[in-house]
Amino acid sequence: MESSGHYRVQVWLSIALAVLEILVHSPLELPDGYELWKVEIPPRCTKVVELPREWRDDAAGAQEFGDRWLAESAVVQVPSVVIPLESKYILKPRHPEYPAGHWTPMGTFDFDYRLRPQLKAFVTHEG
């Protein structure tokens, strides 16, 4: 959604959506020990973004939109690439209007070993 070089934090509304997004964007080996956090962000700090219909087919355009929104807002709510009917938040901690929010640790998360063979099979099939 944004180009590299822009420090940001991605937050998903569910653990399941986070897992899917990580699987789609991860190499073959998935590290264990992801940390799960619950974050509460004041709604007044969130900008909900409407994307053009073809945004999933235009990676460069989506990055351009993402860079622009992150320049304007500390917290942006966008659709998930994997499941567009679901949302995720992109947080820009270095933005001057970034809210402190309330972060609560929930523990660690290890990927279910059964996801790993599917990931390897998918990459092998596609590659």
N, C-alpha and C positions, 0 to 999 in steps of 0.2 A: 504494500500500500504506500510505502514511502521509500525513498532511495537510501542507500547506505550512507553512513556518515551522520545520520540524525539519531541521536540517542533517544530511545523511547522504550516504554514498557507496555506489553500487550496483556490485557486482562480479558478473560472469557467469562461468560455468564454461567457456564457449567464446566465441570471437570471433563465430562464426555466431549464437549466441543473442543476443549483445550487439547485433549488427546488426539482427536482427529486432525486438528491443525498441525500439531507437532509431527504426526505420522506423515502427513503430506509433504512437509518441508524438511524432513530429517534424512540424514544419510542412513545406510544400512544398520549401523549399530546405534541403538538407543540407550543413552546412559540412564542408569538408575539413580534414584535420589533426587528427583525433582522436588522442589519445595512448594507446598500448597499454602496459599495465603488468602484470607478473606479481606477484601478491601471495601470500605464504605466511602463513597465520594459524594459530596453534596450535588444534587441535581442541577443547581444553578451554575455549576462549573462545567457542565457537559454540553457539548455542541453535537447535536444529532445531524448526521450528514446523509443527504440523499445522493445516490450515485446514478449516473446515466445507465440505461439498460445494458449497454455493451461493455460496461466496465470490466467484466471478467475476461473479456477477449482482448483488452488493450492494457497490458501490464505497464507500459511506459506512461500512458495517460493516467492510469490509477496512481502511479507513483507521483506524478506531477500534482494531482489533486491532493494526495496525502501530504506532500511537502507543503503545499499552500495552507491546508487546514491546520497542520501542526505549527505553522508560523503564526497563525491567528489565535489558536486555542490551546489550552493546556490539556484538555481532555476531549477526545473525539469519539463518538459512538458510530461505528460503521458496520455494514453487514459482513459476515464471515465469507471468505472466498469459497470454503468447502460447502457450507450450508447457508446460502444467502438469506434464508428466512430467520436465521439466528444472528445475534449481534456480538461484537466484541468491542472493547474500549482500547484506545491507544492513548497512553499517558505520556506527557512530555515533562518530566520532572525539572528540567532546566528552564521551563517557561516561567516568566515572572508572576503569572497568575495561577501557578500550579497550587492546588489545594493540598494541605497536609494529609487530609483523609485519615482514616483509621485502619491500620493494617494489623491483622490478627493472624499469627501463624496457626496452621491447621495440621502440620505434620509433613512427612515426606510421601512421595508417590513413586512407586516402581511400576513400570509397564508390565502388564500381564504377559508372560512368556509366549502365550498363544498368538499375540499380535506380531511378534517378531518374524515367524515363518511367513505370514501373509505379506509383510513388508518386503522380505527378501524375494518372495515369489513375484510380487508386483514389479519390483525393480528389475529382476531378471527377465520377466516377460516384456517389459517396456524397453529395456536396454538392448 
